[in-house]
Amino acid sequence: MLPLTLIHDPHCLRHDTGGNDHPEAPSRLAAITGRLQKSPLAAQTTTAPSRPAERHWLTTVHSEEYLLRFEESCLAGKSSLDHPDNQLCYDSYEAALHAAGMGLLAIDCIEKNPGRRLFCCTRPPGHHAERSLALGFCFLNNAAIAARYWQEAHGRRKVMLIDWDAHHGNGIQAAFEEDPEVFYLSIHEHPTWSFPGTGWKEETGLGPGKGATCNIPLPPGSDDPAVMKAIAEQVEPALNRFGPEALVICAGFDGHAADDMSGLRYSSELYRHLGECAARWAARYCDGRVLTLLEGGYHLESLAAGVEEYLTGLATLDP
Amino acid sequence: MFIARYMTTPPFTIAPEMTIPAARELLQSRHFRHLPVVDEGGKLIGMLTDRDLRSAYPSSVLSGEVIKSCLAELDKTPVSAIMSRAFFTVTPDSTLDDALILLDRERVGALPVLDEAGTVVGIFSIRDLIKAYRSLFGLGERGSAMIVVADDGNPKPLTRISRVLEEHQIRFTRLIRKEKENPQDNATIYLRVNTYNLSAVRSALHEAGFQVAIPTIIPPTEQPA
């Protein structure tokens, strides 16, 4: 087993979504760290705090106007941004900066030690956030910012984002739709039945980015075999065609059967398989350069179990 | 639901004297499929479709000489020679339902919209109909999700659902109940919510006594032989 680094920062726990059974709560991160402390993985896992992402990296994805609006909403004591779903508090902007910074810190670490296995406990999540819009509990698009950082700070031009959160990452797709150098692939519950109602399989990128977007919508009730089939028939051929230099995994655990935020029926074991896949793809295509960011996952027990399974797969020496 | 809101305006119309090649050029460059043909006073006298044009042109399997002479003939022929004089129209105060029935029954792709004086004021195509229903039902609306709710057979299902959602401050924009099609089925309720918090939606519906159904493809009922 390879050593693991968990990037986890107390700032991210201070993002208060107002209680009232809001699913995106600090208890999510506590469930993950609590589980990992008791896990056989604990012996090989180290934890590191984050750093706030610098503004010029945020503006590779978001508008200045939006960043000001977000920060001001927090400091002015507003309770949400753009929709009541997106609850925030005074500390939310700072939390989001640290969540976005996790990817940057992890990328620097991966570039120094290729093959290092890192998992970022990002919160708030990011993949629904658009250039000037908060959506689906997301404020800053952590994965999109990380992909731009990988390109511009380390010259890894061809970045592939693989998103298996139960929901389509509309914000990531929107950020890279016209970009042939960043491939966005998402496996999610079919948009007719699922939030945010985007991610149709007919969407394959725009203009010069045509062919660098791949949406794999699954009908409600889909389980592990549907994902395995998608991997064999669509994900691996896409990886082969694109040949990424770096890989970003957008890891959402809300497709689990016990999570009522989607109608998907994944088991915890699926996440081990997804971890093994990530490790194998990283070894095969990009000298071990793989970054994993947490997206959704709201059923605390299956979220924690899913992360543990995923990390077990990811740390496998010979996947 | 009125056509006035969904029709394409201003309508692009042509005169009956326009030659066939000129009309073809217009359809191709503007990506139209239907052109109303109007007289000097703007009154509708015919409809020209891309299909009318296609059948006016000579087949590509004919010899070069024949094609050449056909094309020379077409250069001189006005659209009035090939336009349809039997056409179906709607008015700005027709409804989407009127248009749907007409488009479906007459198998046409577009309907000219005429005012009381018979002047063409717009055109309403199948594409406009799709767009209208898409916006009415919120299909593909970003930030929303469709929930299928099993009708429990108890009275006032829609009242109970809207009350509990409003009590929980859950935004929703469409609530549709479709009667059962077969005696063995239940009625289905479609609910479009504008929130990511599907967990809250589920528990609110549960509180009102409903279950969220997993949509499945029901095998077609066996037809009697």
Chai-1 contact restraints between the chains, C-beta under 6 A:
chainA,res_idxA,chainB,res_idxB,connection_type,confidence,min_distance_angstrom,max_distance_angstrom,comment,restraint_id
A,P23,B,S199,contact,1.0,0.0,6.0,A-B,restraint_1
A,D85,B,T195,contact,1.0,0.0,6.0,A-B,restraint_2
A,D85,B,Y196,contact,1.0,0.0,6.0,A-B,restraint_3
A,D85,B,N197,contact,1.0,0.0,6.0,A-B,restraint_4
A,G136,B,Y196,contact,1.0,0.0,6.0,A-B,restraint_5
A,T192,B,M146,contact,1.0,0.0,6.0,A-B,restraint_6
A,W193,B,M146,contact,1.0,0.0,6.0,A-B,restraint_7
A,S194,B,A145,contact,1.0,0.0,6.0,A-B,restraint_8
A,F195,B,A145,contact,1.0,0.0,6.0,A-B,restraint_9
A,F195,B,Y196,contact,1.0,0.0,6.0,A-B,restraint_10
A,P196,B,R142,contact,1.0,0.0,6.0,A-B,restraint_11
A,P196,B,G143,contact,1.0,0.0,6.0,A-B,restraint_12
A,G197,B,E141,contact,1.0,0.0,6.0,A-B,restraint_13
A,G197,B,R142,contact,1.0,0.0,6.0,A-B,restraint_14
A,G197,B,S144,contact,1.0,0.0,6.0,A-B,restraint_15
A,T198,B,R142,contact,1.0,0.0,6.0,A-B,restraint_16
A,P220,B,I214,contact,1.0,0.0,6.0,A-B,restraint_17
A,P220,B,P215,contact,1.0,0.0,6.0,A-B,restraint_18
A,G221,B,I214,contact,1.0,0.0,6.0,A-B,restraint_19
A,D260,B,S199,contact,1.0,0.0,6.0,A-B,restraint_20
A,D260,B,R202,contact,1.0,0.0,6.0,A-B,restraint_21
A,M261,B,L198,contact,1.0,0.0,6.0,A-B,restraint_22
A,M261,B,S199,contact,1.0,0.0,6.0,A-B,restraint_23
A,G263,B,I214,contact,1.0,0.0,6.0,A-B,restraint_24
